[in-house]
């Protein structure tokens, strides 16, 4: 309450506040009740904890005011705070001018359709915003971390002799968790950049922020591209699309990259063309002992999907051919939980 509020407030002469004040003074100065005062326990002042919804709402309101931009999309109070803070740098860099809609929500990240600025040469762009660390729960991440360096927010390798950072990661402190989170994001961004330049069917990446990646949007102003998992293909187009995905797997392997989570859930379809997405779990074929098993899983998922539309393909034969062409060693099979590994969103 402000001082003006206090000055304008009238108290009744027999209000509860006055009675409480007189009681306090009596307790303090009465000489006849010292013993009672020594044994009387003070009444604890209880400040109720704020509900999580209230905290998130306040964060959202603060970010909206401080960021200086308004968006068409109306996020829930649970997502507003981290959405606005995650996308602010894209507004500041004048890459986007509005957030129009959420086109995909997931356990790891959500994707939003954004209105691009003319300088990008695009009308629409997609912003992939990773969820706050407390919501992120990547399963079996050790399998993908093997052989991968830790990347900083500029995409540079963090040296293993940086003991402060390595110790924080090992202890899983809040700082260490943020470093790991940034590394996952930067692997996706750098992989997209490498593959796009190589001619792969992936979205063109435009920028990265602490918690988001801005990339090419697949779809139109009304509808985002569906994933293959949501579609039933015509048999006449199934084989060409299967061949195109195999071409992309081959192209990835030319750069020592295995997708790590490839399936019909991570392939977009739009106007007869496919686009591969979701690359944070990429592994290096030359440095991960589970590389053959992970590659086989990727290829098997694709073969299984297209078999429903008449495409006959031997997943193991394809994988062996890829391995002979690009791997430097014989397959090394780690113990791998297929039930966990097959889990997809």
N, C-alpha and C positions, 0 to 999 in steps of 0.2 A: 504494500500500500504506500503511495507517495505521501510527501509532506502535505500537499494540498488536500489530499483525501482525508488526512488526519485532521487538518484544520476545519474541514467542512463537515466532519462527523460529529453528531450530537449524542451524548451518553445520558441515559436515564440516571437519576441520582441514586437509584437503588438497583443498578444493573449488576449482573453476575460478576463483571470485571471488577467493579468497585468492591464488592464483597470479598473477592479473592485478594485484592490488594490489602484490605484491612486485616484479613486473616494472616497474610504474610507479615505485616508489620507487628501484629500481636505476637506471632511466633518469634520474631527477631528480638523484640524488646521486653517481652513479659519476663519478670524476674521470678514469677511464681510457678513457671511451668518448664524449668530448665531440663528436668529429668525426662519429661515427655518429649521435649524437642530432641534430646540426645538419642532417644530410641525410635523416634518417628522416621520412617523411610521416605525420602523425597519421591514425589510422583514423577515417574519417567515421562519425558516428552517424546511421543511416538510420531515419527515422520514416516508415513506410509511410502513404500517403494513404488516407483512408477511402473505401470504396466509396460511390457515390451512394445505394445501397439502405440502407447503414448510417446515413448522415447523415439520410435521410428518416425512418428508423425512430426515431432518437433524437429528432428534432423531434416526431414523432407522440406518442411517450411523454411528452415534456415538456409538450406542449400538453394532452394528456389529463389529466395530473396538475394542471396549473395552472388549467385551465378549470373543474374541479370537476364535470363532468358526464360521464355515460356514455351511449352510444347503442346502440340495438339493431342498426343496420346495422354490418357489419364492413368497414370500408374497407381497401383494400390499403395497404401501407406507402408506396406512391408517392403516394397521395392523402390519407392520414390527417392529416398535418400541416397542409396548407393547408385541408382541409375543416373541421377543428375550429376553427382560428383564424378562418376566414371566417364561420362560423355563430355564433361565441360571442356577438356582440352581440344576436342574435335570442333566445338563451337569457337573456341578461342583461335584456332588455326584456320577458321573460316572454311572448313571442309563440309560441314552440315549446318542447316539453318532451322531444322525442325525434326522432331521424332513423331512419326505418323501412327505407328502401330507396332504391337508385339506380334511377331510372326512365328516364333517358336519359343517354348519354355521347356527347360530341362533341369536336371539335378545339378549339372555343372555350370551351365550358362543359359542365358536367354538371348534371342536375336531380335533386333528391332529394325523396322523399315524406316529409313531416315530420308528426309529431303536434302539433296546435295546442293552445294553452291555451284554456280555455272563454271567456276574455275576448275572444277574436277573433270568437266566434260561429261558428267553423268547427271541424270535427273534424280535417281535414287541410289542410295548406298545402304549396306547392311552393317549394323553395329552389333558385334557379338560381345556381350557383357557378362563376364564371369561373376558368379554369385560370391557374396562375401565368404571369407574363409570358413566361418562357422557353419555355412550351408554346404560347403564343398566336401565331397566324400568319394574321392577316386579310389576304386577298389584295386588291390594288387599293384600298387604303384611301384613297388620295389622291382617288379619284373621289367618295367619300362625304364626305370632309372639306371639300370645296369649299363655301364659303358657310356653314359651320357654325362657330359660336363654340366656344371651349374652355370646358367646364363644370368647376367644382370639385366637391368631394364633397357640398356642400350644394345643388348644382344651379344655382348662380349663375354668370353669365358672368365669365370671367377677362378683364380688360381687356388689350388688345393692347399698352398702354404699360407693362405689367409685364414689363420687359425680362429680369429674372432667369428668369422662367418661360418666356418665349418663346424665350430663348436656349437653355435646357435642352431644350426640345422640339425646336428646330432641330438641336441637336447629338446628339439621341437619347441623352442621358445616362440613367442609371438613374432619376434623379428625373424627367426629362422623359418617359421611357417610362411611368412610373407616373401622371403627370398625364394623358397621353393615354389610358391604360387607364381611369382614373377617368371621364374625359369620355365614353368610349364607353358605360360602364355607366350613367351618369346620363342620357344621351340615351334609353336604353331605359326607364329608370324613369319619367322625365318623360313620355315618349310614352305609356306604358301608363296613367299617371294621367290625362292629357288625354283619351285616347280612351275610357277606361272611363267617365269623367264625361260624355262626349258620347253614350254609349249604344252604343259599338262592341262587337263580339263579341271582347273581349280579356280576359285574366285581370285581376282586381282586384289592384293592387299594395298591399302592406301596409307594407313597410319596405325600406330599402337599407342595406348595409354597405360597407366598403371594397372588398370583392371579391364581393359577392353581392346578389341581389334576392329578397325573400320575396314570394310572390304566391299568388293563388288556385290551387288544385289542381283539375285536370280528370280525373276518374276516380273509382274507389272504393278501398277499403282493400286490394284485391287486384291491381287492374289500372289502369294509367294509360291515358288516352285515346290511341288510335293516331293517327298522322298520315294524311292522305288518301292519301299515297304508299303506305301499307301496305295499303290497302283496295281492294276492287272494289265500287263502289256499285251499288245497284239503279237502273235507269233512271228509275223513278218518283220517286226522291228527288234525282236529279242536278240537274235544272233548278232546284228550289227552293234547293238549296245553292249553286249557281252564282250565282243571283240575290242570295243573302245576301252572298256574297263581294264581288260588284260593289257592293252597298250599302255595305259597309265601305270599299272603295276610295274611293267617293264621299265618305263621311264623313271619311276621312283627308284627302282633298284640300280639304275645307271648312276644315280646320285647316292647310293648306299642307304636309301631310305625305305623302310617298311612302315606302312600306315599304322598298323598296330590295333586298329579297331574298325576295319573295313567291313561293311555289310550293306544290305539294302537300306538300312536306316541312315547311312551316311553318304548316300548318293542321291543327288537331286536330279529331277527330270523336268525339263521345260522345252516345249516345242521341238520334241524329237532329239534333244541333246542332253547329255549327262554332265554333272558337275560333282566332283568329289569334295567332301567337306570334313571338318572336325579332325585336326591333326595334332592335338597336344600330346598324344601318346606315341608319336613316331619313335622308332628305334633305328640304330645303325646296324646293318647286316654284319659288319665286320667286328663289332665289339660287344654284342649281346649274345650270351650263350643260349638264350631262348629264341634266337632269331628264326631258326627253321620252324619251330613249333608255331610261332606267331604268324609267320608268313603262310604256313599251311592252313591255319585257322582263317586268315583273311580270304585266301583263295577258295577254301571250302565253302564259306558263307556265300560267296558270289556264285559259285557253281550250283549250290543247292537252290538258291533263289531262281536262277535262270532255267534250272531243270524243269520247273513248273510250267515253262512256256516252250518246252520242246528242245531246249539246247542241251546236247549231250556232251559233257566234259568231265574228264577225270582230274579231280582236284590234286591228287597226289602226283600224277604225271606232270601236270602244269607246274607244280611247286618244285619238283625235282629238276625240271628243265630250267626254271628260273635260277635255282640254286647252282646248278652246274655252270651257268653262264656268268653269274656275278659273285658268288661266294668264293672265298679263298681257302676255306677249310671244309672238312666233312661236317655234316649236321651234328650239333651238340644239343641233346634233348635234356632239358631240366625237368624236374617234377613239376607238373602243371595241372592245376585244377580246372578241367574243362568245364565243369558246371559253373564255376565262378566266371571263367573267362568268356563263356558264351552269353553272359548277361548283357543285354543291351537296353537302351532306354525305350 
